[in-house]
């Protein structure tokens, strides 16, 4: 199960379509995704926007890093912010995709590797 967390519905759907061979759940905010996890639905991979309405992506990263079961879930940050030279591995971040130039095959490569 892949979670896509992005308040831009069109972007979230594009990411979901790129993961065409996988089961995907799309969330418009971090709280909904965390509620799903607390209900026992554990993702194998998360594509996470950082600039979310409500609690932002960093809040989600901190929450995921706080528990022994969720800290192991790989997360791909999808953002237009520049994360060059930023080490996010302590939060389970396995990659960063720039919204301005990412391609469907970039998304699919992460899905194939971690799902």
N, C-alpha and C positions, 0 to 999 in steps of 0.2 A: 504494500500500500504506500503510495507516494502522496504526501501532503504538499499542496501549493498554497502559500499564504501571501496574498497580494490584494490590496484594496482597489487596484485597477483591474476590473473584471475582465476586460479584453486581454490584458497581459496575462492574467491568470489562466484564461482559457487557451491562449496560445501555448503557454508552457504545458498545460495539460494535454493538448493535442500532440505536442512533440513527443510525449510519453505514450504514444498510441498503443503500445503492447502491454501496458501496465495499468493496474487499477489506480485511479487518481481521485483524491478528494480535494476540492477547492474551498478555501476559506477566505473571506474578505477581511478578517482581523485575527489577531493573535489569540484573543480570548476564546473564540470558537474552536480554534485548533487545540488549545490546551484543555478545553472541556472534553473534546473528543478523546484526547489521550487519557484524561482522568477517568473516562468511561471505559477504558480498556482497549481502545483502538490505537495500537502502536505503529507508527509509520516506519517503513524501512529507509526512507529518505525524505527530506524536507527541502523544498525550494522556498526561500524566505526573502521577501522584500523587507528592507530596513525601515523605510519611511511609510509607516502604516498610520491610519487614523486610530486613535486610542493608544493603547500601549504599543510602542514601536518594536521593531525587530530586535533591538538590543535587549528589551525586556523579555522577549521570548527566548533569546539565546541564554540569558541569565537563568530563566526558569528551567530550561532544558538541562543546563549544566548543574542544577541543584540536586538532581535525583540520580541514583545509581542506574536506574533502568533507562532513563531518557538521555543521559549524557553520552550513551553509545550510539545514538541516532545520528547519522551523517547529515549535515546541513550544507546546502549550497546557497550562498547569499546571491540574490538577484537584485541589482540596484544600479542606479545611474550615478551614485556616489563613487568617488575614487578610493579604493581600498588597497592601492599599491603600497607595498612596504608595511602593511598592517598584518600582524599575526593574530588571526582569529581561531587558531587551532584549539586553544583551551576551551572554546565554546562548541567544539565538535564540527567546526566549519571545515569542509574538505575542498571547497572551491568557491570562487567568486565569478559571477557572470555579469558583464556590464550590459544593461538594458539597451544601450545605444548601438551595440554592435554584435550581440550574441546571435547565434544561428540555431535553428532547430536541432541540427546535428550535435551542437555543444550540449544542449539540454539532454538529448537522448543518450549521449555518451555517459553522463553522470547517472542517468536512470539505469542503464545497462550495467554499469560498474557496481552500483550500490543497492540494487533491488533484486 
